[in-house]
Amino acid sequence: METWIWISIAAAFSQNLRFMLQKHLKSTSFSTAGATFSRFIFSAPLVCVLVVIYAKVSGQVLPVIPSNFWPYALAGGLSQILATMCVVALFAERNFAVGITFKKTEVVQTAIVGFLVLGETVTQAGLFAIGIGFWGVILLSDPPKGGTTHWSQRIFNRASGLGLGSGVLFAFSAIGYRGASLSLGVGDVVLSAGTTLALVASFQAIIMAIWLAARERGEISKVLRHWRVAGLVGLTSMIGSFCWFAAFTLQNAAYVKAVGQIELLFSFIAGVVVFKEKTSARELIAMGLISVSILLLIVVI
């Protein structure tokens, strides 16, 4: 398989670990914003240091940031903050595996946003595979508790709203990061992805700190007190984000996100083994459809 596929799988694995840790934080005493902030406050300074070290060791200079970098980077950064908050909030509505599956609607939406913003397209076979996965998402939109069979209430509920919302926002963040990284015009993928990540993560940490200081007093100190778990969130976030940024630099964002759906398998294992969650037959069928979609996408790409 091509390098970008392995990088995408590594990104999905790291991201799954990060969401597991954030679910733990959310289930204790952290607010949604506090659990989200934990991924940025520890990863931002670490990635900045690593990028500078890499540039010096490799004998390169840090790239000059062009003006068209910032619209892509800032839009991607804000979208990712809001998307992460949606996913963390979703964990209170559905189990871990289903929450991550809802998030994977980003594949369809990344293809659409990529076409509208960057003019990138996917093949007909790719669209067919994505469609299969989207049908699985529709099945997942049923609320976990019975009481209604009306289609509008099956689809338009809080859990599906949070999941689909996170998918839209993650789509915009993926396209924003790809556009930002490509705008640097740097041939070294590590330097390009690392520089983009360092600037975006720093911006996200500052914005989240300002928000928490103004709206949720005491949450920042709570994150710092739980630095062991929150620090692991930052570390896994840094590894996952770097892999995503590198993959976006190498390949169409829709294809990267499609391969990244392997995270569903990781989340299913985590939900059963770590969180001791039960999965319904409908949810298993839905995740099966999405898994088929992943395999088809890998074959046709």
C-alpha positions as CSV (number, residue, x, y, z in Angstrom):
1,M,0.0,0.0,0.0
2,E,1.0,3.6,-0.6
3,T,2.7,5.6,2.2
4,W,-0.3,7.9,2.7
5,I,-2.6,4.9,3.5
6,W,-0.3,3.7,6.3
7,I,-0.1,7.3,7.6
8,S,-3.9,7.6,7.6
9,I,-4.3,4.3,9.5
10,A,-1.8,5.6,12.1
11,A,-3.8,8.8,12.4
12,A,-7.0,6.9,12.9
13,F,-5.5,4.7,15.6
14,S,-4.0,7.7,17.5
15,Q,-7.2,9.6,17.2
16,N,-9.2,6.7,18.6
17,L,-6.9,6.6,21.7
18,R,-7.4,10.4,22.1
19,F,-11.2,10.1,22.0
20,M,-11.0,7.2,24.6
21,L,-9.1,9.5,26.9
22,Q,-11.5,12.4,26.3
23,K,-14.5,10.2,27.0
24,H,-12.9,9.3,30.3
25,L,-12.4,13.0,31.1
26,K,-15.9,13.8,30.0
27,S,-17.3,11.0,32.2
28,T,-15.6,12.4,35.3
29,S,-15.9,16.1,36.1
30,F,-14.8,17.9,32.9
31,S,-17.1,20.0,30.8
32,T,-17.2,19.4,27.1
33,A,-15.0,22.4,26.4
34,G,-12.6,21.4,29.1
35,A,-12.2,17.9,27.7
36,T,-11.7,19.5,24.3
37,F,-9.1,22.0,25.6
38,S,-7.0,19.2,27.0
39,R,-6.0,18.1,23.4
40,F,-4.6,21.5,22.5
41,I,-2.9,22.9,25.6
42,F,-0.4,20.1,25.9
43,S,0.1,19.3,22.2
44,A,0.7,22.9,20.9
45,P,4.0,23.6,22.7
46,L,5.3,20.1,22.1
47,V,4.8,20.2,18.3
48,C,6.3,23.7,18.1
49,V,9.5,22.4,19.8
50,L,9.7,19.3,17.6
51,V,9.2,21.3,14.4
52,V,12.1,23.6,15.3
53,I,14.3,20.6,16.2
54,Y,13.4,18.8,12.9
55,A,14.3,21.9,10.8
56,K,17.7,22.3,12.5
57,V,18.6,18.6,12.3
58,S,17.6,18.3,8.7
59,G,19.4,21.5,7.8
60,Q,16.3,23.4,6.6
61,V,14.8,26.7,7.5
62,L,11.2,27.2,8.7
63,P,9.0,28.1,5.7
64,V,7.8,31.7,5.1
65,I,4.0,31.8,5.8
66,P,2.1,33.1,2.7
67,S,-1.0,35.3,3.2
68,N,-3.3,32.6,1.7
69,F,-2.2,30.2,4.5
70,W,-4.2,31.9,7.2
71,P,-7.8,31.7,5.9
72,Y,-7.3,27.9,5.4
73,A,-5.6,27.4,8.7
74,L,-7.9,29.5,10.9
75,A,-11.1,28.1,9.3
76,G,-9.7,24.5,9.8
77,G,-8.7,25.2,13.4
78,L,-12.0,26.7,14.4
79,S,-13.9,23.9,12.7
80,Q,-11.9,21.3,14.5
81,I,-12.5,22.8,17.9
82,L,-16.3,22.8,17.3
83,A,-16.2,19.3,15.8
84,T,-14.3,17.9,18.7
85,M,-16.8,19.5,21.1
86,C,-19.7,17.8,19.2
87,V,-18.0,14.4,19.4
88,V,-17.3,14.7,23.2
89,A,-20.9,15.8,23.8
90,L,-22.1,12.9,21.7
91,F,-20.5,10.4,24.0
92,A,-23.2,11.3,26.6
93,E,-25.9,10.4,24.1
94,R,-24.6,7.1,22.5
95,N,-21.9,4.5,23.2
96,F,-18.3,5.1,22.2
97,A,-18.3,3.0,19.0
98,V,-21.6,4.5,17.7
99,G,-20.4,8.0,18.6
100,I,-17.2,7.6,16.5
101,T,-19.3,6.0,13.7
102,F,-21.6,9.1,13.5
103,K,-18.5,11.2,13.2
104,K,-17.5,9.3,10.1
105,T,-20.2,11.1,8.1
106,E,-17.2,13.5,7.5
107,V,-16.1,11.2,4.6
108,V,-19.2,12.2,2.5
109,Q,-19.0,15.8,3.5
110,T,-15.2,16.0,3.0
111,A,-15.7,14.9,-0.6
112,I,-18.4,17.6,-1.1
113,V,-16.4,20.4,0.6
114,G,-13.2,19.3,-1.2
115,F,-14.9,19.7,-4.6
116,L,-16.4,23.1,-3.7
117,V,-13.3,24.6,-2.1
118,L,-10.3,22.9,-3.8
119,G,-12.0,21.5,-6.9
120,E,-11.0,18.0,-6.0
121,T,-13.2,15.1,-7.2
122,V,-13.7,11.4,-6.4
123,T,-14.4,8.6,-8.9
124,Q,-17.8,7.1,-9.5
125,A,-16.7,3.9,-7.7
126,G,-15.5,6.0,-4.8
127,L,-18.9,7.7,-4.6
128,F,-20.7,4.3,-4.7
129,A,-18.6,3.0,-1.7
130,I,-19.2,6.2,0.2
131,G,-22.9,5.8,-0.4
132,I,-22.9,2.4,1.2
133,G,-21.2,3.9,4.3
134,F,-23.7,6.7,4.4
135,W,-26.6,4.2,4.5
136,G,-25.0,2.6,7.6
137,V,-25.0,6.1,9.2
138,I,-28.7,6.4,8.5
139,L,-29.3,3.1,10.4
140,L,-27.3,4.5,13.3
141,S,-29.5,7.6,13.5
142,D,-32.2,5.6,15.4
143,P,-32.3,6.7,19.1
144,P,-31.1,3.9,21.5
145,K,-34.4,4.0,23.4
146,G,-37.6,3.0,21.7
147,G,-40.9,4.8,21.6
148,T,-41.1,6.0,18.1
149,T,-40.9,4.7,14.5
150,H,-41.6,8.0,12.8
151,W,-38.8,8.6,10.3
152,S,-38.4,12.3,11.3
153,Q,-37.7,11.4,14.9
154,R,-35.5,8.6,13.9
155,I,-33.2,10.9,11.9
156,F,-33.7,14.3,13.6
157,N,-32.6,13.7,17.2
158,R,-29.8,15.1,19.4
159,A,-27.4,12.3,18.8
160,S,-27.6,12.3,15.0
161,G,-27.5,16.1,15.1
162,L,-24.2,16.1,17.1
163,G,-22.8,13.4,14.9
164,L,-23.7,14.9,11.6
165,G,-22.6,18.3,12.8
166,S,-19.2,17.0,13.8
167,G,-18.9,15.4,10.3
168,V,-19.6,18.7,8.6
169,L,-17.1,20.5,10.8
170,F,-14.4,17.9,10.5
171,A,-14.8,18.0,6.7
172,F,-14.1,21.8,6.7
173,S,-11.1,21.3,9.0
174,A,-9.7,18.6,6.7
175,I,-10.0,20.8,3.6
176,G,-8.7,23.8,5.5
177,Y,-5.6,21.9,6.7
178,R,-4.9,20.5,3.2
179,G,-5.2,23.9,1.7
180,A,-3.0,25.5,4.4
181,S,-0.3,22.8,4.1
182,L,-0.2,23.0,0.3
183,S,0.0,26.8,0.3
184,L,3.4,26.6,2.0
185,G,4.9,25.1,-1.1
186,V,7.4,23.0,0.9
187,G,8.6,19.7,-0.6
188,D,9.4,18.1,2.7
189,V,6.1,16.6,4.0
190,V,7.3,16.5,7.6
191,L,8.2,20.1,7.7
192,S,5.1,21.2,5.8
193,A,2.7,19.2,8.0
194,G,4.6,20.0,11.2
195,T,4.7,23.8,10.6
196,T,0.9,23.8,9.7
197,L,0.1,21.8,12.8
198,A,2.3,24.0,15.1
199,L,0.6,27.2,14.0
200,V,-2.9,25.8,14.1
201,A,-2.6,24.0,17.4
202,S,-1.1,27.2,19.0
203,F,-4.1,29.2,17.7
204,Q,-6.5,26.6,19.0
205,A,-4.9,26.6,22.5
206,I,-5.1,30.4,22.7
207,I,-8.8,30.5,21.5
208,M,-9.9,27.8,23.9
209,A,-8.0,29.3,26.8
210,I,-9.7,32.7,26.2
211,W,-13.1,31.0,26.0
212,L,-12.7,29.0,29.1
213,A,-11.3,31.9,31.1
214,A,-14.4,34.0,30.1
215,R,-17.2,31.4,30.2
216,E,-16.1,28.4,32.3
217,R,-13.9,29.7,35.2
218,G,-11.9,27.0,36.9
219,E,-11.9,24.6,34.0
220,I,-8.4,25.5,32.9
221,S,-7.0,24.8,36.4
222,K,-8.9,21.5,36.4
223,V,-7.3,20.4,33.2
224,L,-3.9,21.3,34.5
225,R,-4.5,19.4,37.8
226,H,-5.4,16.3,35.8
227,W,-2.2,16.7,33.7
228,R,-1.4,13.0,33.5
229,V,-4.6,12.0,31.6
230,A,-4.9,15.4,29.9
231,G,-1.2,15.2,28.8
232,L,-1.8,11.9,27.2
233,V,-4.7,13.4,25.3
234,G,-2.3,16.1,24.1
235,L,0.3,13.5,23.1
236,T,-2.1,11.3,21.2
237,S,-3.6,14.4,19.6
238,M,-0.3,15.6,18.4
239,I,0.6,12.2,16.9
240,G,-2.8,11.8,15.2
241,S,-2.9,15.4,14.0
242,F,0.5,15.2,12.5
243,C,-0.4,12.0,10.6
244,W,-3.6,13.6,9.3
245,F,-1.7,16.7,8.2
246,A,0.9,14.6,6.4
247,A,-1.7,12.5,4.7
248,F,-3.6,15.6,3.6
249,T,-0.4,16.9,2.1
250,L,0.1,13.7,0.1
251,Q,-3.5,12.9,-1.0
252,N,-7.1,14.1,-1.7
253,A,-8.6,14.8,1.8
254,A,-11.8,12.7,0.9
255,Y,-9.7,9.6,0.2
256,V,-7.6,10.2,3.4
257,K,-10.8,10.4,5.5
258,A,-12.2,7.3,3.7
259,V,-9.2,5.2,4.7
260,G,-9.4,6.7,8.2
261,Q,-12.7,5.0,8.7
262,I,-10.7,2.1,10.0
263,E,-11.0,4.0,13.2
264,L,-14.5,2.4,13.5
265,L,-12.9,-1.0,14.1
266,F,-10.6,0.4,16.7
267,S,-13.5,2.2,18.4
268,F,-15.7,-1.0,18.4
269,I,-12.9,-2.9,20.1
270,A,-12.4,-0.1,22.6
271,G,-16.1,0.2,23.4
272,V,-16.5,-3.5,24.1
273,V,-13.1,-4.2,25.8
274,V,-12.4,-1.0,27.6
275,F,-15.8,0.6,28.3
276,K,-17.8,-2.6,28.6
277,E,-20.5,-1.3,26.3
278,K,-23.1,-3.3,24.5
279,T,-23.9,-2.9,20.9
280,S,-27.3,-3.6,19.4
281,A,-28.0,-5.8,16.3
282,R,-29.0,-2.6,14.3
283,E,-25.7,-0.9,15.3
284,L,-23.7,-3.9,14.3
285,I,-25.4,-4.1,10.8
286,A,-24.8,-0.3,10.4
287,M,-21.1,-0.6,11.3
288,G,-20.8,-3.6,9.0
289,L,-22.1,-1.5,6.1
290,I,-19.6,1.2,6.9
291,S,-16.8,-1.4,7.2
292,V,-17.7,-2.7,3.7
293,S,-17.6,0.9,2.5
294,I,-14.0,1.2,3.9
295,L,-12.8,-1.9,2.1
296,L,-14.3,-0.8,-1.2
297,L,-12.8,2.6,-0.9
298,I,-9.3,1.1,-0.3
299,V,-9.8,-1.1,-3.4
300,V,-11.0,1.6,-5.8
301,I,-8.6,4.4,-4.7
